[in-house]
Amino acid sequence: MGRSLPEASFADVRFARDAWRLAADGDSARSDHVPALFSIGNGFIGIRGPGEAAEAPKVYLNGVYERVPIAYHEAAHGYARESDLRLAVADATRPAILAGGEPIGAPASVELDLARCVRTERFPTGAAEVAIEQFVSMTDTALVLTRVSFADGADVTVSPMVIPPPGSGERAADTSNHDVYDPRVAPVMATSPWVDPQTRDETGTAMRSDRLRTSGFVVACGMREIERRTVGRRVQVDFASAYHAGTDGHGVDALTAILRAAAERGYDALLAEQVAWFADFWTASNVAMPGQPRAELAIRFALAELAMAVGRDGKTSIGAKGQTGEGYEGHVFWDADLYVMPVFAFTQPAIARAMLAWRISKLGAARDNARAMGHEHGALYPWRTIGGHECSSYFPAGSAQYHINADIAYALETYLAATGDRTLLDVGGAAMLVETARIWLAIGYHDAARGGAFVINRVTGPDEYSAIVNNNLYTNMMAARHLRFAAREGLAASLIDDAEAAQMVRAADAMLLAYDDERQVYAQDDAYFQLDPWPFETTRPAAYPLLLHVHPLAIYRRRVSKQADAVLALALMPDAFDPAMRRRMLDTYEATTVHDSTLSASAFATAAAHAGDGARAAHYWRVAALTDLNDLFGNTDHGLHMAALAGSWTTLAMGFAGMRVDGDTLCFDPVGVPGLSDYRFTVAFRGAQVDVAVSGRTASVSVRGDRAVAIRVAGQEVAA
């Protein structure tokens, strides 16, 4: 039997104040994962919560990175030579506050209001009662607004301040995450990457800029006091902070106009805009579970943190940790497309489009990557990146994951199905689709020895514990789907001719799906069931995750899966499997999976729902939803797990409620879920907002506005 995940309970959420607020105080405010849990952001700026080992919460900027060399003792042609490394930047978000001439220290409590995504910290300073209210503007992505309040007459001084970036020479790098080797955490740099510091201090304003030595990004930031007044018996001091980053040479000069405009608008007006933005967001995205406020809180937390971490301008996407920590060096992986993008496709389509626009903008880099990998034609997207090129230094479990091309195609297909917006195809979407599909024809072939079946050899599927395999089920099924999609849309866009389209369709129709006669299931790959099973019964709990304790070759020689792979195919494409096969697949692969990735639980949850096993689905769903809130894997301090957050919503909508798109019809087919008899959620579909209410295995829907859309529930057309 594989490694069972521990039972997770919403009753154990430590920081639940109510269904809309997280709060920590006393000893709980010093928990390791508080800085990540209480992160706030707007898709560009991300600010971790209090409790860092360093003197202030860290600030990260989406899309800003340094280029660092990758050292190999034995390199080979096509290996990635450099990696992108997202670093904490200078902190212009924390005013200098002295009470009685001394720094105020760590907060006694912190609260995050998810309805507005406003964070409040309170400090133990005696009669002064200092509080900091702060938010990162969703309407002006350059801005952070901070209000400091304290008792009138208290000996408190407050002034603008900019703290240099960690590791700049003026401020030591935090090494708290580097006491043990963990390949998922960025290394500490031996020398500072920050050069050319410039500062400008004026009355009521502090500004600074620094340049990253190799990438050339200049990060400029500043803080300005914008108002000071007494309200009742409290003094309020308001600050606006601004960030600008780019390689255009603009430094602190770019901030002056931003800060001036913020001062003219004022804190209250900007807060009102924040409240209005999130009111619209929750109108389109809210989830309700009557009688289960902590379950509501978990899903709302997931949606809020995703919204605060994802790029909305088409110039960035979402890293595996968002802007909430340094895990995975800030890189974007395939889970951005497969796990996160569908959430926004059905709740915030403009954000989903921006994520796909970012992928389209990196098509040139994907073509370059394909050439480096030996392909004369087509485009191959990197497994991990920020700037667009491959940053994986371990190709067997990284660059060999060719399925990322199909994952991006699946994201595009999902977006089109949810929105009906085909204009994205005209601005590069169709070219991306065709160029990525051509890779399958380059690496696969029709094998005469297997009856002309189309085989794809020597790739790695989502399961990184089974590397460089032949005919990975997930990869082959997704490739077939990708090829058919590209043939149809490529012809429509005149990007391919009839002969190439026919070649794509023929390959898709002949795609080999390995089958195991003994177990009556599709095999994860050609050799998966030929391997000796992993010795689960003698593996100590402390030996998980295996990647931190066992050499890769020792893992590759055994039948063991890191995460959902064949099960992910079942989760995404349930109609390819009959009901009995779904249950056999789930049982078979559950017995070999150790869930060493937080991508796994939500895929197993959705697959279990498709198999009609509501109890098993609920178990895995709770794990996904509480991965960070309960720090189930002990590494939330490295940053929130964006895919797990997203998976908690997709399991609810696409697993439990059985939501899918069939042609132009939005369909629901709920399954019974023990402990979750009633729930409601809202989705966007073809320009309409659809409210869904589920009770057991039945659902009712209503459509807001006058946009007519086709909806089917449990196989029956409904009048919405």
Secondary structure by P-SEA (a helix, b strand, c coil): ccccccccccccccccccccbbbbccccccccccccccccccccbbbbcccccccbbbbbbccbbbbbbbbbcccccccccbbbbbbbccccccccccccccccccccbbbbcccccbbbbbbcccccbbbbbbbcccccccbbbbbbbccccccbbbbbbbbccccccccccccccccccccccccccccccccbbbbbbccccccccccccccbbbbbbccccccccccccbbbbbbbbbbbbcccccccccaaaaaaaaaaacaaaaaaaaaaaaaaaaaabbbbbcccaaaaaaaaaaaaaaaaccccccccccccccccccccccccccccccccaaaaaaccaaaaaaaaaaaaaaaaaaaaaaaaacccbbbbbbccccccccccccccccccccaaaaaaaaaaaaaaaaccccccccccaaaaaaaaaaaaaaccccccccccccccccccccccccccccccaaaaaaaaaaaaaaaaaaaaaccccaaaaaaaaaaaaabbbbbbcccccccccccccccccccccccccccccccccccaaaaaacccccccaaaaaaaaccccccaaaaaaaaaaaaacccccccccaaaaaaaaaaaccaaaaaaaaaaaaacccccccccccccccaaaaaaaaaaaacccccccccccbbbbbbccccccccccbbbbcccbbbbbbbcccbbbbbbcccbbbbbbcccccccc
